[in-house]
Amino acid sequence: MKRLIIFATHLLLSAVVLAQPVDTAPIQTIGNFSIDAHEVTIEQVTRFARATGFVSQAERSGGGSTFEGGWVQRAGWNWRTPFGIVANPNEPAVHLTYDEAAAYCAWAGKRLPSDAEWIEAAYTERRASPPSGLTSGNTYPYPTGNSAVGANCLKDCGPIKGDKPYAQPRFTSIGSGHVQVRTTPPGVNGLYDMGGNVWEWTQGGNAEARPTRGGSWWYGAAQMHRDHLQTKPANTAVVYIGFRCAKAQR
Protein backbone atom coordinates (compact mmCIF):
# COMPACT_ATOMS: atom_id res chain seq x y z
CA MET A 1 0.00 0.00 0.00
CA LYS A 2 1.21 3.50 -0.72
CA ARG A 3 0.43 6.17 1.88
CA LEU A 4 -1.05 9.06 -0.09
CA ILE A 5 -1.53 12.75 0.60
CA ILE A 6 -3.33 14.73 -2.10
CA PHE A 7 -3.44 18.53 -2.09
CA ALA A 8 -5.55 20.09 -4.85
CA THR A 9 -3.62 19.33 -8.03
CA HIS A 10 -0.44 17.96 -6.44
CA LEU A 11 0.14 14.32 -5.63
CA LEU A 12 2.71 13.22 -3.07
CA LEU A 13 3.55 9.52 -2.85
CA SER A 14 5.43 8.35 0.23
CA ALA A 15 8.41 6.13 -0.38
CA VAL A 16 7.19 3.42 1.99
CA VAL A 17 5.38 0.59 0.21
CA LEU A 18 3.57 -1.57 2.78
CA ALA A 19 1.58 -3.93 0.56
CA GLN A 20 0.46 -4.34 -3.01
CA PRO A 21 -3.18 -3.54 -3.80
CA VAL A 22 -5.52 -6.17 -5.11
CA ASP A 23 -7.30 -5.06 -8.29
CA THR A 24 -9.49 -7.84 -9.63
CA ALA A 25 -11.40 -5.68 -12.10
CA PRO A 26 -11.71 -7.26 -15.55
CA ILE A 27 -9.45 -5.84 -18.24
CA GLN A 28 -9.34 -6.00 -22.02
CA THR A 29 -6.04 -6.17 -23.91
CA ILE A 30 -5.87 -4.03 -27.04
CA GLY A 31 -2.58 -4.23 -28.90
CA ASN A 32 0.23 -3.04 -26.65
CA PHE A 33 -1.94 -1.90 -23.74
CA SER A 34 -4.78 -3.12 -21.57
CA ILE A 35 -7.70 -1.10 -20.25
CA ASP A 36 -10.30 -1.70 -17.57
CA ALA A 37 -13.46 -3.27 -18.95
CA HIS A 38 -15.59 -0.92 -16.87
CA GLU A 39 -15.33 2.38 -15.02
CA VAL A 40 -13.63 2.34 -11.63
CA THR A 41 -16.27 1.74 -8.98
CA ILE A 42 -17.06 3.03 -5.51
CA GLU A 43 -16.03 -0.36 -4.15
CA GLN A 44 -12.60 -0.11 -5.78
CA VAL A 45 -11.95 3.39 -4.47
CA THR A 46 -13.16 2.28 -1.03
CA ARG A 47 -10.34 -0.28 -0.94
CA PHE A 48 -7.91 2.44 -2.01
CA ALA A 49 -9.12 4.80 0.72
CA ARG A 50 -8.92 2.12 3.41
CA ALA A 51 -5.40 1.19 2.36
CA THR A 52 -4.00 4.71 2.04
CA GLY A 53 -6.15 7.05 4.11
CA PHE A 54 -7.18 8.87 0.94
CA VAL A 55 -9.63 11.76 1.42
CA SER A 56 -10.88 13.45 -1.73
CA GLN A 57 -11.09 17.13 -2.52
CA ALA A 58 -14.90 16.88 -2.56
CA GLU A 59 -14.92 15.39 0.93
CA ARG A 60 -12.54 18.02 2.31
CA SER A 61 -14.34 20.95 0.71
CA GLY A 62 -17.87 19.95 1.70
CA GLY A 63 -19.08 18.36 -1.53
CA GLY A 64 -18.72 17.96 -5.26
CA SER A 65 -20.65 19.91 -7.85
CA THR A 66 -23.40 19.69 -10.43
CA PHE A 67 -24.41 22.12 -13.15
CA GLU A 68 -27.76 23.87 -12.66
CA GLY A 69 -27.47 26.89 -14.95
CA GLY A 70 -24.09 27.39 -13.26
CA TRP A 71 -21.88 25.27 -11.03
CA VAL A 72 -23.53 24.40 -7.71
CA GLN A 73 -21.70 22.70 -4.86
CA ARG A 74 -23.77 20.01 -3.16
CA ALA A 75 -23.10 19.15 0.48
CA GLY A 76 -22.44 15.45 0.99
CA TRP A 77 -21.96 14.68 -2.71
CA ASN A 78 -18.68 12.84 -3.16
CA TRP A 79 -17.34 9.55 -4.54
CA ARG A 80 -18.87 7.60 -1.63
CA THR A 81 -22.32 9.16 -2.03
CA PRO A 82 -22.50 10.62 -5.57
CA PHE A 83 -25.94 12.15 -5.07
CA GLY A 84 -25.73 12.62 -1.31
CA ILE A 85 -27.48 9.37 -0.41
CA VAL A 86 -26.37 5.77 0.12
CA ALA A 87 -24.97 4.38 -3.13
CA ASN A 88 -24.37 0.91 -4.53
CA PRO A 89 -20.69 -0.12 -4.44
CA ASN A 90 -20.89 -1.03 -8.15
CA GLU A 91 -21.69 2.52 -9.20
CA PRO A 92 -18.91 4.46 -10.95
CA ALA A 93 -16.71 6.57 -8.68
CA VAL A 94 -17.31 10.23 -9.55
CA HIS A 95 -16.52 13.60 -7.91
CA LEU A 96 -12.81 12.77 -8.24
CA THR A 97 -10.31 15.20 -9.75
CA TYR A 98 -7.85 14.30 -12.49
CA ASP A 99 -5.02 13.89 -9.98
CA GLU A 100 -7.15 11.79 -7.65
CA ALA A 101 -8.10 9.48 -10.50
CA ALA A 102 -4.43 9.22 -11.49
CA ALA A 103 -3.51 8.44 -7.87
CA TYR A 104 -5.96 5.55 -7.72
CA CYS A 105 -4.62 4.12 -10.98
CA ALA A 106 -1.03 4.40 -9.75
CA TRP A 107 -1.92 2.61 -6.52
CA ALA A 108 -3.54 -0.16 -8.56
CA GLY A 109 -0.35 -0.57 -10.62
CA LYS A 110 -1.82 1.18 -13.64
CA ARG A 111 -2.28 4.71 -14.99
CA LEU A 112 -4.91 6.78 -16.71
CA PRO A 113 -5.16 5.86 -20.41
CA SER A 114 -3.63 8.27 -22.87
CA ASP A 115 -6.18 10.07 -25.00
CA ALA A 116 -5.02 8.06 -28.04
CA GLU A 117 -5.35 4.76 -26.18
CA TRP A 118 -8.82 5.65 -24.99
CA ILE A 119 -9.94 6.55 -28.52
CA GLU A 120 -8.56 3.33 -29.98
CA ALA A 121 -10.18 1.21 -27.29
CA ALA A 122 -13.52 2.97 -27.60
CA TYR A 123 -13.96 3.08 -31.37
CA THR A 124 -11.73 0.56 -33.21
CA GLU A 125 -12.63 -3.10 -32.81
CA ARG A 126 -9.46 -5.11 -32.17
CA ARG A 127 -10.87 -8.51 -31.24
CA ALA A 128 -10.25 -11.21 -33.82
CA SER A 129 -13.79 -12.59 -33.53
CA PRO A 130 -16.15 -9.94 -32.15
CA PRO A 131 -19.86 -10.67 -31.70
CA SER A 132 -22.47 -10.00 -34.37
CA GLY A 133 -22.80 -6.32 -35.26
CA LEU A 134 -19.08 -5.56 -34.90
CA THR A 135 -16.27 -6.33 -37.36
CA SER A 136 -12.61 -6.77 -36.50
CA GLY A 137 -10.55 -3.79 -37.69
CA ASN A 138 -13.52 -1.47 -38.17
CA THR A 139 -13.59 1.98 -36.58
CA TYR A 140 -17.06 3.04 -35.42
CA PRO A 141 -18.60 6.46 -34.72
CA TYR A 142 -19.74 5.44 -31.24
CA PRO A 143 -18.37 3.14 -28.54
CA THR A 144 -21.57 1.15 -29.02
CA GLY A 145 -20.94 0.71 -32.76
CA ASN A 146 -22.75 2.37 -35.62
CA SER A 147 -25.34 4.00 -33.36
CA ALA A 148 -25.47 5.23 -29.78
CA VAL A 149 -28.30 2.87 -28.83
CA GLY A 150 -27.38 0.79 -25.81
CA ALA A 151 -25.64 3.54 -23.83
CA ASN A 152 -26.93 5.47 -20.83
CA CYS A 153 -27.20 9.00 -22.15
CA LEU A 154 -29.72 11.82 -22.09
CA LYS A 155 -31.26 11.26 -25.53
CA ASP A 156 -30.92 9.22 -28.72
CA CYS A 157 -29.43 6.23 -26.89
CA GLY A 158 -32.51 4.06 -26.41
CA PRO A 159 -34.38 3.06 -23.25
CA ILE A 160 -31.54 2.71 -20.71
CA LYS A 161 -31.80 5.32 -17.96
CA GLY A 162 -30.07 5.99 -14.66
CA ASP A 163 -30.47 4.16 -11.39
CA LYS A 164 -33.42 5.25 -9.32
CA PRO A 165 -33.72 7.25 -7.12
CA TYR A 166 -31.36 9.54 -9.03
CA ALA A 167 -33.94 10.82 -11.51
CA GLN A 168 -34.76 14.50 -11.80
CA PRO A 169 -36.04 16.74 -10.36
CA ARG A 170 -34.99 15.66 -6.87
CA PHE A 171 -31.27 15.66 -7.57
CA THR A 172 -30.62 17.43 -10.87
CA SER A 173 -32.59 19.49 -13.35
CA ILE A 174 -31.70 17.16 -16.21
CA GLY A 175 -31.15 13.45 -16.77
CA SER A 176 -31.59 10.47 -14.47
CA GLY A 177 -28.10 9.72 -13.23
CA HIS A 178 -25.60 6.97 -13.89
CA VAL A 179 -26.10 3.21 -13.81
CA GLN A 180 -24.02 0.56 -12.09
CA VAL A 181 -21.10 -0.75 -14.12
CA ARG A 182 -21.87 -3.64 -16.48
CA THR A 183 -25.56 -2.67 -16.61
CA THR A 184 -25.45 -1.61 -20.26
CA PRO A 185 -24.45 -4.01 -23.05
CA PRO A 186 -20.71 -4.19 -23.82
CA GLY A 187 -19.64 -2.26 -26.90
CA VAL A 188 -16.53 -2.09 -29.08
CA ASN A 189 -13.77 -4.36 -27.72
CA GLY A 190 -16.17 -5.71 -25.11
CA LEU A 191 -15.89 -2.54 -23.02
CA TYR A 192 -18.72 -1.15 -20.92
CA ASP A 193 -19.83 2.49 -20.86
CA MET A 194 -17.08 3.99 -23.00
CA GLY A 195 -20.01 6.01 -24.30
CA GLY A 196 -22.46 7.59 -21.87
CA ASN A 197 -22.86 6.91 -18.15
CA VAL A 198 -20.00 9.21 -16.99
CA TRP A 199 -17.29 11.18 -18.72
CA GLU A 200 -13.81 9.69 -18.28
CA TRP A 201 -10.53 11.43 -17.59
CA THR A 202 -7.68 10.67 -20.02
CA GLN A 203 -4.04 11.74 -19.95
CA GLY A 204 -3.19 14.91 -21.81
CA GLY A 205 -3.55 18.66 -21.80
CA ASN A 206 -2.52 20.69 -18.79
CA ALA A 207 -3.88 21.67 -15.39
CA GLU A 208 -6.28 24.16 -16.97
CA ALA A 209 -7.65 21.73 -19.59
CA ARG A 210 -7.52 17.97 -19.03
CA PRO A 211 -9.36 15.81 -21.61
CA THR A 212 -12.55 13.92 -20.87
CA ARG A 213 -14.10 11.46 -23.30
CA GLY A 214 -17.27 9.53 -23.94
CA GLY A 215 -20.12 11.74 -22.81
CA SER A 216 -22.39 10.97 -19.87
CA TRP A 217 -25.96 10.57 -18.68
CA TRP A 218 -26.18 14.38 -18.66
CA TYR A 219 -25.50 14.65 -22.41
CA GLY A 220 -26.94 13.23 -25.62
CA ALA A 221 -25.45 10.91 -28.20
CA ALA A 222 -23.45 13.67 -29.93
CA GLN A 223 -21.01 13.85 -27.02
CA MET A 224 -20.28 10.12 -27.40
CA HIS A 225 -19.04 10.51 -30.99
CA ARG A 226 -15.38 9.73 -31.68
CA ASP A 227 -14.75 13.31 -32.87
CA HIS A 228 -16.04 14.89 -29.67
CA LEU A 229 -13.65 16.08 -26.95
CA GLN A 230 -14.29 18.16 -23.87
CA THR A 231 -11.73 19.47 -21.41
CA LYS A 232 -12.04 20.48 -17.79
CA PRO A 233 -9.67 21.98 -15.23
CA ALA A 234 -7.76 19.22 -13.45
CA ASN A 235 -9.31 20.09 -10.09
CA THR A 236 -12.87 19.54 -11.35
CA ALA A 237 -14.87 17.22 -9.08
CA VAL A 238 -18.39 16.78 -10.43
CA VAL A 239 -21.20 14.26 -10.46
CA TYR A 240 -20.79 13.09 -14.06
CA ILE A 241 -17.01 12.57 -14.43
CA GLY A 242 -15.39 9.22 -13.60
CA PHE A 243 -12.49 7.24 -15.03
CA ARG A 244 -10.94 3.89 -15.81
CA CYS A 245 -7.30 2.76 -15.78
CA ALA A 246 -4.91 1.32 -18.35
CA LYS A 247 -1.54 -0.40 -18.41
CA ALA A 248 1.15 -1.04 -21.01
CA GLN A 249 1.53 -4.67 -22.11
CA ARG A 250 5.06 -6.01 -22.57
PyMOL commands that set and color helices and strands:
alter all, ss='L'
color gray80, all
select helices_A, chain A and resi 42-52+57-61+98-107+115-123+188-190+221-224
alter helices_A, ss='H'
color red, helices_A
select strands_A, chain A and resi 2-7+10-17+27-30+33-36+65-67+71-73+199-201+210-213+230-232+241-242+246-248
alter strands_A, ss='S'
color yellow, strands_A
deselect
rebuild
show_as cartoon
